[in-house]
Amino acid sequence: MKKFALFLLGIVSLIVLLTHVGPMIGLIVSLAVLYFAFKKFNHADSTAGKLLWAIIGTIALIFSLGNVPAIVGIVALAGLSFAYKAWDNKTDYVESNNPFDHFEKEWKEFRS
């Protein structure tokens, strides 16, 4: 039942992720433009240059706010990652010669 739930979570997360690829790309591009405009705004010497980069930054901010559904895609990516990691959750212990690594096993051997 757990494997079926993880499989279902993975499939739903993959579908949601694929449907939100466009807004995710748009969000990345608009945030990159916003970052570039902010850096250029700080380095501009003239008032006209600062005004130009402020307008470009404001437009990029509006576009990035329009791509808020990309957050759903990011959550779907996290769900897909969780389903992938939890699918094969076997813990293989490496045998070592250190008795303190496996104290319980050593104690049972000592008592018997």
BELSULDA-V342181 format. One record per residue. RES is the residue in one letter. SS is DSSP state (H for helix, E for strand, - for the rest). PHI is phi as a letter, one per 40 degrees, with the letter a starting at -180 (none if undefined). OMEGA is omega in whole degrees, -180 to 180 (999 if undefined). Layout:
RES&SS&PHI&OMEGA + RES&SS&PHI&OMEGA
//
This chain:
M&-&none&180 + K&H&c&179 + K&H&c&179 + F&H&c&179 + A&H&c&178 + L&H&c&177 + F&H&c&179 + L&H&c&177 + L&H&c&179 + G&H&c&-180 + I&H&c&-180 + V&H&c&179 + S&H&c&179 + L&H&c&179 + I&H&c&180 + V&H&c&179 + L&H&c&-179 + L&H&c&179 + T&H&c&-179 + H&-&b&179 + V&H&c&-180 + G&H&d&177 + P&H&c&178 + M&H&c&177 + I&H&c&178 + G&H&c&179 + L&H&c&180 + I&H&c&-179 + V&H&c&-178 + S&H&c&176 + L&H&c&176 + A&H&c&178 + V&H&c&178 + L&H&c&178 + Y&H&c&179 + F&H&c&180 + A&H&c&178 + F&H&c&179 + K&H&c&179 + K&H&c&178 + F&H&c&-180 + N&H&c&-178 + H&H&c&-179 + A&-&c&-179 + D&-&c&-175 + S&-&c&178 + T&H&c&179 + A&H&c&178 + G&H&c&178 + K&H&c&179 + L&H&c&179 + L&H&c&-179 + W&H&c&175 + A&H&c&178 + I&H&c&179 + I&H&c&178 + G&H&c&178 + T&H&c&178 + I&H&c&179 + A&H&c&177 + L&H&c&178 + I&H&c&177 + F&H&c&179 + S&H&c&176 + L&H&c&177 + G&H&c&180 + N&-&b&178 + V&-&c&177 + P&-&d&176 + A&H&c&177 + I&H&c&176 + V&H&c&177 + G&H&c&178 + I&H&c&176 + V&H&c&177 + A&H&c&176 + L&H&c&177 + A&H&c&177 + G&H&c&177 + L&H&c&177 + S&H&c&178 + F&H&c&-180 + A&H&c&180 + Y&H&c&-179 + K&H&c&-178 + A&H&c&-177 + W&H&c&-179 + D&-&b&-173 + N&-&c&175 + K&-&c&177 + T&-&b&177 + D&-&c&180 + Y&-&c&179 + V&-&c&178 + E&-&c&177 + S&-&b&-179 + N&-&c&-179 + N&-&c&-178 + P&-&c&-179 + F&-&c&176 + D&-&c&-178 + H&-&b&-174 + F&H&c&-178 + E&H&c&179 + K&H&c&179 + E&H&c&-180 + W&H&c&178 + K&H&c&177 + E&H&c&-180 + F&H&c&-178 + R&H&c&-178 + S&-&c&999
//
